[in-house]
């Protein structure tokens, strides 16, 4: 059995709920540097006898899921590699860790569900992470983006971002602009008494792009409501 490859939604949910500190060394771990580790090592899935003994040691049920949010914690890559497949001793410490993970399970799963749902905000985050991996934006920037996400707010279901010439452009978020309607290929948005339109398309026509602030609107006629500049200036 190969090691589990964590999805963006799984990794983000674990880091957001149980971070921002590494659970092994207790030092801060930014999202861009975060690995997900198993408290009960994953290799035990291949050794039923040792797995059963480990579960009994920590008073865990026989149907405990090794690959689940009940067993995943955020760690540094270096801490993950140093632990590897060791079954670390110290039952009291581990019991406290299991209890904390269990107590946060509902919130972790809620965030995971939200970010695994096919919505355009989740797609945008995946796009940002991909571009970070390709070197188009630095890890510090992506860590700040993920740290600043407010998971009490539902993901945006239409406003999106895309890349042009290896640069990332964003349309406004739902936190500041409210979608009040749709018409043909665009959203109708409002904020602070202003009303404008922005494209629905995942990869909008370049004609929507403001040459000044690099946003796809909202637009009020020929005026960009983000920077206040006109398209012909």
C-alpha angles and dihedrals in degrees: 000000000000124000116273117262107216121223121230090251093052094047094045094047094051093046094045094049103035100026165074087103127063107251093220105045097020092226120130116274120195119219093248090057097040124120125184116234133189118238089205101043117251094227089071088076084077094051111056095181095052091042091054091048091050093049091050091049092057094037092244123154120261090243092054108145111231091193100053141091087266089071107031126098135173115252142160116268089240092051090048092052094046092052094042108154098339119135098222116217124227109094098192092054092047093046089056090049093049089049092052093047090049092048090053096043096101093052093044092051091046092055091044092052091048094051097040091055111102099253129137095247090059089048090051092051090050089050092051091049092049092052090048090054089050092051098249092121128021126251092244091060095048091049090054091049093053094041090054097053113115106215092190086076120074116247116264109262098203117006107098149168136223142178129258121179090351093302124116120232126189137199117215120286128244089250091073105021126049121212106227099170149336134240126185105307101352146064124239109224136186136195133160093348094312123118126195145144134250131184124267095206119108087223104030124204109270088239087076092059117104108227091211108047099014095234126133091233148230088233128198101199103302094342123098108224092205100061101009093235124133120239092239097051 
